[in-house]
Amino acid sequence: MGGGMETNKNRFIEEWSSARENLEYNFRWTRRNLALVGIFGIAIPVLVYKGIVREFHMQDEDAAYAG
């Protein structure tokens, strides 16, 4: 039915795929990785949380909530 439809493998795609599959084995902590984890894993979530809490407190004050 659907014979004769072989595909040509792209060497670069195969190398990238292999690297992605083995990332946890080849990962190394560097200054850059630590900085990225600090910014995107800690600093930004903390700032978002503080902004949300501040917004809720402002809404409570506007509604004269004494809780």
C-alpha positions in Angstrom: 0.0 0.0 0.0 2.5 2.6 1.1 5.8 1.1 0.1 8.8 2.9 -1.2 8.5 5.8 1.2 11.9 5.6 2.9 13.2 8.8 4.5 16.7 10.2 4.5 17.9 10.9 8.0 19.4 14.3 8.7 22.7 13.8 10.5 22.4 17.2 12.4 18.9 16.5 13.6 19.9 13.0 14.8 22.9 14.5 16.7 20.7 17.1 18.3 18.0 14.6 19.2 20.7 12.3 20.8 22.1 15.2 22.8 18.5 16.1 24.1 17.9 12.5 25.1 21.1 12.4 27.1 21.0 15.9 28.6 20.8 14.8 32.2 24.0 12.7 31.8 26.0 15.5 30.1 24.8 18.5 32.1 27.5 20.5 34.0 26.9 23.3 36.5 28.6 26.4 35.3 28.4 30.1 36.4 26.0 30.7 33.5 23.7 27.8 34.5 23.7 29.0 38.2 22.8 32.5 37.1 20.0 31.3 34.9 18.6 29.2 37.7 18.9 32.1 40.1 17.1 34.5 37.7 14.4 32.3 36.2 14.0 29.8 39.0 14.1 32.1 42.1 14.1 35.8 41.3 11.3 36.0 38.7 8.9 33.7 40.7 9.5 35.7 43.9 8.8 39.0 42.1 5.7 37.7 40.5 4.4 36.4 43.9 5.2 39.7 45.6 3.4 41.6 42.8 0.3 39.4 43.2 0.2 39.7 47.0 0.6 43.5 46.7 -2.3 43.6 44.2 -4.5 41.6 46.6 -3.7 43.9 49.5 -4.5 47.0 47.4 -7.9 45.4 46.5 -8.5 44.7 50.2 -7.8 48.3 51.1 -10.0 49.5 48.3 -12.9 47.4 49.6 -12.2 48.4 53.3 -11.5 44.8 54.3 -10.2 44.6 57.9 -8.9 41.0 57.7 
